[in-house]
């Protein structure tokens, strides 16, 4: 059996995930974003939704590179059972910010590592985030910043929005987009070693 480390493919175009991996010395050999339908299934809860999308992304890319390790991930922001959308326009971002204002919400990040011979290893990380009461001016200023664009739940915790976060219970990098402790354990478990 070869002792060579399998090639690592990141099935995500998120620059935040690449930056997070780089923080712990993980540099994917290639970036191949998965193109899957991310629509929640009827009655699907936020955690299972994040896990299913992470698995779907890893498996979709793994089909084209069955000898490689493929890392898929998805982050879902939820208020109760309600999955908040990725904010693609100002109205959606504003609605999300109004929903999370003055309350705790949960962020679920699913991570899936697909390996040779159809092996799958998965983790789901849940983090609680409490946001202070946001005034209309706070929301207007954040909307004007443009930081919300494309972000789950209409905010990015690694930017200006951090000033509104009262507390985090769980994994900060998971809220950014990838839980590093769990991801590194999955990689090591699959025999991946840094070059």
Protein Blocks (a to p, Z undefined) as FASTA:
>chain_A
ZZbdcddddfbfbfklmmmmmmnopacfbdcdddddfbdcehiafklmmmmmmmmmmmmm
mmmmmmbccddddddddehjbccdddfbfklmmmmmmmmgopacddddddddddehhiac
ddddddddddddddfklmmmmmmnommgopahhiafklmmlmmpmbdcdjfklmnopafk
lmmmmmmmnopacZZ
